[in-house]
Each structure stands twice: as C-alpha cells, then as structure tokens.
Amino acid sequence: MHVSAVVLVVTALAVLGGCAAMPHQERSPLDRPGTPQTVAIVIEPDLAQGGTSAASMSTGTGALAGGAAGAQVGLFLLSLAGPQVVFMAPALGALVAGSALVGAAGGASIGAQTEALTDKVATLLAGTEATTARAALAERTAKAVEADVAAITSARGEVVSDAPASQSSVSGLPGAHGYGAVIALRTPALWFWARLGIETRMAMALAAEVRLVDPSSGRTTAMRTFFVESAPHTAAEWTREDGALAKREVERLVRALAERVVETFVLQSGLAVGEYVQTCGVVPVEPRYEPPFTQWSAQRVDSLVPRLAWEARPREPASLAPPAGASDFRYDLRVWSVVDGRVDALVAERLGLRDPEYRFEAPLAPATTYGWSVRARYTVDGRARASRWSAIEREHLPWSNAQGVLAYGVQQGERVVAQACLPRNLTPCGCLDFLPAANLWQFVTP
C-alpha cells in the first residue's frame, strides 16, 4: 500500500499546469426544437475513460507538495482507500498532492491523531454498505440527480442502467434516441482531509466528473468536475454514535452535488471564471450590506422575525445575468444557522417564492448568526433557467486543495476537454459548488 501510494504521489506531482481558458458554451441538446424534454442519467464505469484530459496542477504546487511531510499525509489519505471507504479515481489522483500541502503546513501535528480518526471512521462507514460502497454511492448520486430534475425543472430525468463504457458509445445506449440529452456521471470519489487549527478537524468531500452528451451524436457538449465539502468536525464528532454524523453528511453531500449538476446542465446556471465582481447572483436589499463585502459583513436586524429582500434580477457576473426576454421569475431561499464560523442547521427553505422577499413566520433564536442565499429561477423562450445561488464572490478553498480536483470544459479542436480551475476561480459563481459560511450573506438577531 505505502509503495503504491508513493508512486501515486509522485505521479500527481508530475502533472504540470496549463493556461486558463473560458468555459465552452453551446446550445444544450434540450434546446433544439422538438427535442424530448427527457434526460437519461447514466453511470459510466470508469473515471479515466471518456476522452477528457485530467485536471492539472501548477509547478509551484507540485514542488511544495513534494516535501516529506506532504508525502506522509498523502500516504495517510491513501490508507483510507479500502473498497468501501475512500474512492480514489485516477483523474482525481492529484488531490493527494493538494492534501500533501496541507500536511506540509501542519507537519507532525496531524500525526497519530488523524491516522487514528481515519481508521475509526473507515471502520464505522465500512459497516454501512449502502452508504459507502462504490457502486451504491454512484447509484445514489444518479437517483438524486433524477429527483432534482423532477423537483425544479420542467424536464423529466430517468436513471438508465447498462451505461456505455466510452463517449463514442453513448449514442448506442438502449433507448438513447428517446431522450433529449444524457447526463453521464463518472463514479464519484469520497474522502476526508484535514483543516488545521487549534484543534485539527476533518472535512468530508465528494467529487464527480459529469458530462452532458447529445444522444443523437454521442458528442460531449459540456462537462464539469463538481466538488462539495462538509463543514469540518473533530474526531469525536465524526465517530460519535457509530458514525451517525458521517452517514448524514454523505447523504447531504450527494444531494448538494446532484443539485449543482442539474443547475449546470439542465437549468444552465453557467460558470464565470474571468470576471472579477464582488457578488454572485441576486443582491440583497434588506438587510442592506455595504461594500467591501467580506465574511464579516453580517448585519444586525431589529426583529426575531426579520424581513429578507433581494433584487428581482441577478446582475453579476454580467455573463450569467438573465437575458432581456427572461420572464416568470421565482425564487428559492435557504437560511442556515452559523456556529463558530461554520454552516450548521438549515432553519428555513422556501422554494418557488413569487416575490423577491420573505418574512419569517416563526421567531428565530436571539443573538444568533444566520447565513442566507437565494436562487432565481426563470424562463427563456419557454425553457427553464436558473441563476447561481447568491453569495459573496470571494475565494474559500485553499488553491492547493482544488488543483487536480476541480475542472470545467473547454473547446480543444472538435472535443470538449477538462481545464483545471485556477485559484481565482474558487468563488460561488466560479468553480465553488457549495457555500461555506464565509461566502454567505449573514445577519445577527437581537
């Protein structure tokens, strides 16, 4: 195990970075006149297949991650790689180097504590086959995509078994020509990595590479590698009550990743990687926030049943703003409690609001910090569309963690291939697929 781990770390460090490029954009197969508004959701058997290039890593990152301490953490993460716990697919191999950088920063302070946590969480999760087995995780993600298509779009999704083994054979999928598009999911990867501080905490992460395919030609029209992460928790929190927290977080991450897939490929929320703005999506009106927007931009409200209001149309980034002909705007709102700078419980969720405002029906807790976000949904030429969830447009993930994991599709000749997300892309309207507390609009109750 340890010898092969060293080989994988060295291989990851050898992948060098390229130049940034704009995301590939073209008309969705679902937008063609007369196309059935049905989406086949297939599970492809191997993350390494399908004709896309692996996300890459910068030379500087590789040099730093190559230190002895970094390699030790890479080995530690790979020690999780039993068949039922952490699923390290080849195209995600570079995440080991990113985690190695965390190890280099923390050095021996992680040590035996995190290795003991790894062993204990591995044992707890391995005993829950339906939660952690590789095939079950992929199937669960596909089912979550199917459910989200039905819940928030006018299309219909259907998980189709007997997935093709390569991009060229997607068009040969049984019944593929009865679908308007194919969402091809490559087996997800689930792992933990360390967040260093006064007390070491571990975050659970889930990633998957997903393609949108035109079933009439088998050609990839869009692709993304999605990544979602839990709040970090201590070893005691992860392992308490036979790993109840870990099992809940697996479910939550699966739902979050599925939602991002549907927003991207069905509702076409878009990706902005070249625009420097302070906000993503709709802008709050009440409470009113003043620039510069930071993670400390929490505003005090004067009631335990405050009113939240926002502008009717998203304006920034401009490339993701709804076109002039957009109509039938509706809004989805989520509010979470924020504890110790981390997103905690979801305290309110309202989908399909007709007006750009909401007043709480029941009192919130006093002297408590809350974070909130809004997504606008609308129609363009009769097709359902959505904005990204509103947030403060600032980087959250350490860039070393995202290198080799997060990617988006760019045009290369006649093919759409993977382009690694850069540090400046790790924002809510860029490559960040979840909303940490630091990116949420926050308010504090009296």
C-alpha positions in Angstrom: 0.0 0.0 0.0 2.7 2.5 1.0 4.9 1.9 -2.0 2.0 2.3 -4.4 0.9 5.4 -2.5 4.4 7.0 -3.1 4.1 6.2 -6.8 0.7 7.9 -6.9 2.0 11.0 -5.1 5.0 11.3 -7.4 2.7 10.8 -10.5 0.4 13.5 -9.2 3.3 15.9 -8.7 4.4 15.3 -12.3 1.2 16.8 -13.8 2.0 20.3 -14.7 -0.4 23.2 -15.2 -1.6 24.9 -18.4 -3.2 28.2 -19.3 -6.6 29.2 -18.3 -9.4 29.2 -20.9 -13.0 30.3 -21.0 -15.7 27.7 -20.4 -17.1 26.1 -23.5 -20.6 27.2 -24.2 -23.0 25.9 -26.8 -26.7 25.3 -27.2 -28.0 22.5 -25.0 -29.3 19.4 -26.8 -32.6 20.1 -24.9 -33.0 23.4 -26.6 -33.4 22.1 -30.1 -37.0 22.4 -31.4 -39.0 19.3 -31.0 -36.4 17.6 -28.7 -38.0 15.5 -26.0 -37.6 17.1 -22.6 -36.3 13.9 -21.0 -32.8 13.3 -19.6 -31.2 10.0 -19.4 -28.9 9.7 -16.4 -26.2 7.1 -16.8 -23.3 5.9 -14.6 -20.1 5.4 -16.5 -17.9 2.7 -15.2 -14.5 4.4 -15.1 -13.5 8.0 -14.3 -10.4 7.5 -16.5 -12.4 6.9 -19.7 -14.4 9.2 -22.0 -11.7 11.2 -23.8 -11.2 14.1 -21.4 -7.9 15.2 -20.0 -7.2 15.2 -16.3 -7.2 18.5 -14.5 -3.7 19.8 -14.0 -1.5 21.2 -11.3 0.9 24.1 -11.2 4.7 23.6 -10.9 4.9 25.6 -7.7 2.3 23.4 -6.0 4.0 20.2 -7.1 7.3 21.4 -5.7 5.9 22.3 -2.3 3.7 19.2 -2.1 6.7 17.0 -2.8 8.1 17.6 0.7 8.4 14.7 3.1 5.7 15.8 5.4 3.3 16.2 2.4 4.1 12.8 1.2 3.3 11.4 4.6 -0.2 12.9 4.5 -0.7 11.6 1.0 0.1 8.2 2.4 -2.3 8.8 5.2 -5.1 9.7 2.9 -4.5 6.7 0.7 -4.6 4.4 3.7 -8.3 5.1 3.6 -8.6 3.6 0.2 -10.3 0.4 1.1 -13.1 -0.7 -1.3 -15.8 0.7 0.9 -14.5 4.0 2.3 -12.5 6.4 0.0 -12.8 6.0 -3.7 -9.7 7.5 -5.4 -10.3 7.5 -9.1 -7.3 8.1 -11.5 -8.3 11.6 -12.7 -8.6 12.7 -9.1 -5.1 11.5 -8.1 -3.7 15.0 -7.9 -5.9 15.7 -4.9 -3.3 13.7 -2.9 -0.7 16.4 -3.7 -3.1 19.1 -2.6 -3.6 17.3 0.7 0.1 16.8 1.0 0.5 20.6 1.0 -1.9 20.7 4.0 0.3 18.1 5.6 3.4 20.1 4.9 1.9 23.1 6.6 0.7 21.2 9.6 3.6 18.8 9.9 3.7 16.3 12.6 0.8 18.0 14.5 -1.6 15.8 12.5 0.3 12.7 13.2 -1.2 9.8 15.1 -4.4 11.7 15.9 -5.6 11.9 12.3 -4.5 8.4 11.5 -6.5 7.1 14.4 -9.5 9.1 13.2 -9.1 7.6 9.7 -9.1 4.1 11.0 -12.1 4.6 13.2 -14.2 6.4 10.6 -13.2 3.8 8.0 -14.4 1.0 10.3 -17.7 2.8 11.0 -18.5 3.6 7.4 -17.4 0.2 6.1 -20.1 -1.3 8.1 -22.7 0.6 6.2 -22.6 -0.9 2.7 -25.5 1.1 1.3 -23.8 4.4 2.3 -20.3 3.8 1.2 -19.9 1.1 -1.4 -18.6 2.5 -4.6 -21.5 1.3 -6.8 -24.1 2.3 -4.3 -22.6 5.8 -4.0 -22.8 6.3 -7.7 -26.3 5.0 -7.9 -27.4 7.2 -5.0 -25.9 10.3 -6.8 -27.7 9.4 -10.0 -31.0 8.9 -8.2 -30.5 12.3 -6.5 -30.0 13.9 -10.0 -33.2 12.3 -11.2 -35.1 13.6 -8.2 -33.8 17.1 -8.6 -34.7 17.2 -12.3 -38.3 16.4 -11.3 -38.4 18.8 -8.4 -37.2 22.0 -10.0 -37.3 21.7 -13.8 -39.9 21.1 -16.5 -37.9 18.2 -17.8 -38.1 14.5 -16.7 -35.0 12.6 -15.7 -34.6 8.8 -15.7 -31.7 6.7 -14.4 -30.8 4.3 -17.2 -28.8 1.1 -16.4 -26.2 -0.6 -18.7 -24.3 2.6 -19.2 -21.9 2.9 -22.1 -18.2 2.5 -21.4 -17.0 5.4 -23.6 -18.1 8.7 -25.0 -18.4 7.2 -28.5 -20.9 4.6 -27.4 -23.3 6.9 -25.6 -25.3 7.1 -28.8 -25.6 3.3 -28.6 -27.3 3.4 -25.2 -30.5 1.3 -25.3 -33.3 3.8 -26.0 -30.9 6.8 -26.1 -32.7 8.4 -29.0 -35.8 8.7 -26.9 -34.1 11.2 -24.7 -33.2 14.8 -25.4 -29.9 14.7 -23.5 -27.7 12.3 -21.5 -26.1 13.3 -18.2 -23.1 10.9 -17.9 -21.8 10.6 -14.3 -18.4 9.1 -13.7 -18.1 7.3 -10.4 -17.9 9.7 -7.5 -14.9 9.9 -5.1 -15.4 10.4 -1.4 -12.6 11.2 1.1 -11.6 13.2 4.1 -8.9 15.9 4.5 -7.6 18.0 7.4 -8.4 21.5 8.4 -5.6 22.7 10.7 -6.1 25.0 13.7 -6.1 24.9 17.5 -7.8 21.6 17.1 -7.5 19.5 14.0 -10.8 19.0 12.2 -11.5 16.8 9.2 -13.9 17.7 6.3 -15.7 15.1 4.2 -15.5 15.8 0.5 -17.3 14.4 -2.5 -16.4 14.9 -6.2 -17.5 13.6 -9.5 -16.9 14.3 -13.2 -20.1 14.8 -15.2 -20.7 15.3 -18.9 -23.7 16.4 -20.9 -24.0 14.4 -24.0 -26.0 14.8 -27.2 -27.6 11.3 -27.7 -28.0 11.8 -31.4 -24.2 12.0 -32.0 -22.7 10.8 -28.7 -20.7 14.0 -28.5 -20.0 15.8 -25.2 -21.5 19.3 -25.3 -20.5 20.3 -21.7 -18.6 19.0 -18.8 -17.6 19.8 -15.2 -15.9 18.2 -12.3 -18.1 19.0 -9.3 -16.8 19.2 -5.7 -18.8 19.7 -2.4 -17.4 19.6 1.1 -18.9 19.3 4.6 -18.2 21.5 7.5 -15.1 20.3 9.3 -15.6 18.3 12.5 -13.4 16.8 15.2 -12.6 13.2 15.5 -15.1 12.8 18.4 -17.9 14.4 16.3 -17.3 12.2 13.3 -17.2 8.9 15.2 -19.9 9.6 17.8 -23.0 7.3 17.8 -21.5 4.8 15.3 -20.7 7.5 12.8 -24.2 9.0 12.6 -22.7 12.4 11.5 -20.7 10.8 8.8 -23.7 8.9 7.4 -25.8 12.1 7.4 -23.1 14.1 5.7 -22.8 11.5 2.9 -26.5 12.0 2.2 -26.2 15.8 2.3 -23.2 15.9 0.0 -24.8 13.7 -2.5 -27.9 15.9 -2.6 -25.8 19.1 -2.9 -23.7 17.7 -5.8 -26.8 16.5 -7.6 -28.4 19.9 -7.4 -25.3 21.5 -8.9 -25.4 19.0 -11.7 -29.0 19.9 -12.5 -28.4 23.6 -12.3 -25.4 23.4 -14.6 -26.7 21.0 -17.3 -30.5 21.4 -17.2 -31.1 24.9 -15.8 -27.8 26.2 -17.4 -26.8 28.4 -14.5 -23.4 28.9 -16.1 -19.8 29.4 -14.9 -17.9 32.6 -14.7 -14.1 32.3 -14.4 -12.8 35.5 -15.9 -14.9 38.3 -14.3 -13.9 40.0 -11.1 -17.0 41.0 -9.2 -17.9 41.3 -5.5 -21.3 39.4 -5.6 -22.8 36.4 -7.2 -26.4 36.2 -8.2 -29.1 38.4 -6.8 -28.1 41.3 -4.5 -29.6 41.7 -1.0 -31.8 44.7 -0.4 -32.8 44.0 3.3 -30.8 43.8 5.3 -28.6 46.1 3.2 -24.9 45.3 3.0 -22.2 47.8 2.2 -19.0 47.1 0.3 -16.4 45.8 0.6 -18.2 42.5 1.2 -16.3 40.1 3.4 -17.0 37.2 5.7 -17.5 39.7 8.5 -20.3 41.5 6.6 -23.0 40.3 9.0 -25.8 42.9 9.6 -27.8 43.2 12.8 -31.6 43.0 12.3 -34.1 44.5 14.8 -36.5 41.6 14.9 -36.6 37.9 15.6 -38.9 37.6 12.5 -36.9 39.7 10.1 -37.7 40.5 6.5 -35.3 39.4 3.8 -35.5 41.1 0.5 -33.3 41.0 -2.7 -33.2 42.5 -6.2 -35.6 40.8 -8.6 -32.9 40.0 -11.2 -29.3 38.8 -10.9 -26.9 41.3 -12.3 -23.4 40.0 -11.6 -21.4 38.5 -13.1 -22.7 40.0 -16.3 -22.1 36.8 -18.3 -24.5 34.9 -16.1 -27.3 37.6 -16.0 -30.7 36.6 -17.4 -31.3 37.9 -20.9 -33.8 40.7 -21.6 -36.5 38.3 -22.5 -36.4 36.3 -19.3 -39.8 36.0 -17.5 -41.7 34.2 -14.8 -39.2 34.8 -12.1 -39.4 32.7 -9.0 -37.0 32.4 -6.0 -35.6 29.7 -3.8 -34.4 30.8 -0.4 -32.3 28.9 2.2 -31.3 30.1 5.6 -28.8 28.3 7.9 -27.6 28.9 11.4 -23.9 29.7 11.6 -22.0 28.4 14.6 -18.3 29.1 15.2 -17.9 30.3 11.6 -19.4 27.1 10.2 -22.7 26.4 8.4 -24.8 24.5 10.8 -28.5 23.5 10.6 -30.8 24.5 7.7 -33.5 26.5 9.5 -35.7 27.6 6.6 -36.1 26.6 3.0 -38.7 28.2 0.7 -38.9 27.1 -3.0 -40.8 28.9 -5.7 -41.4 32.3 -4.0 -43.2 34.7 -6.3 -41.9 37.9 -4.7 -38.3 38.8 -4.1 -38.8 38.9 -0.3 -39.6 36.7 2.7 -40.5 37.4 6.3 -40.1 34.6 8.8 -43.3 33.1 10.2 -41.8 31.9 13.5 -39.2 33.7 15.7 -35.6 32.9 15.2 -33.2 32.3 18.1 -31.9 35.5 19.8 -28.3 36.7 19.5 -27.6 34.2 16.7 -25.8 34.4 13.4 -27.6 33.2 10.3 -26.5 32.8 6.7 -28.8 33.0 3.7 -28.8 32.6 0.0 -31.3 33.0 -2.9 -31.5 31.3 -6.3 -33.6 32.9 -9.1 -35.4 30.6 -11.5 -37.0 31.9 -14.7 -37.9 31.0 -18.3 -36.2 32.0 -21.5 -38.2 31.1 -24.7 -40.2 28.7 -22.7 -37.1 26.9 -21.2 -36.4 26.8 -17.5 -33.2 28.5 -16.4 -31.7 29.4 -13.0 -29.0 31.7 -11.5 -26.3 30.6 -9.2 -27.1 30.8 -5.5 -26.4 34.4 -4.3 -23.2 34.8 -2.3 -20.2 36.9 -1.6 -17.8 36.3 -4.5 -14.6 35.5 -2.6 -12.2 32.6 -2.6 -12.7 30.0 0.1 -10.8 26.8 -0.7 -7.0 26.8 -0.4 -5.9 26.7 -4.0 -3.8 23.6 -3.4 -6.9 21.6 -2.4 -8.7 22.4 -5.7 -5.9 21.8 -8.1 -6.3 18.5 -9.8 -9.9 18.1 -8.5 -12.0 20.9 -9.9 -12.3 21.4 -13.7 -14.6 22.7 -16.4 -15.0 22.0 -20.1 -13.1 24.0 -22.8 -13.1 23.5 -26.6 -10.0 21.8 -27.9 -10.3 21.2 -31.6 -13.6 19.3 -32.0 -13.6 18.0 -28.5 -14.6 19.4 -25.1 -11.8 18.6 -22.6 -11.2 19.4 -18.9 -9.5 22.6 -17.9 -8.3 22.9 -14.3 -9.9 25.6 -12.2 -7.4 28.3 -11.1 -7.2 29.9 -7.6 -9.2 32.9 -8.7 -12.0 30.7 -9.9 -12.8 29.3 -6.4 -15.8 31.5 -5.9 -19.6 30.9 -5.9 -20.1 32.0 -9.5 -16.9 30.1 -10.5 -15.9 26.6 -9.5 -17.1 26.6 -5.9 -20.0 24.2 -5.8 -21.0 24.7 -2.2 -21.4 27.7 0.1 -19.3 27.9 3.2 -20.3 30.4 5.9 -17.6 32.9 4.7 -19.4 33.2 1.3 -23.0 33.5 2.7 -24.9 36.8 3.4 -25.1 36.9 7.1 -27.3 38.6 9.7 -27.4 38.6 13.5 -30.6 38.6 15.5 -31.1 40.9 18.5 
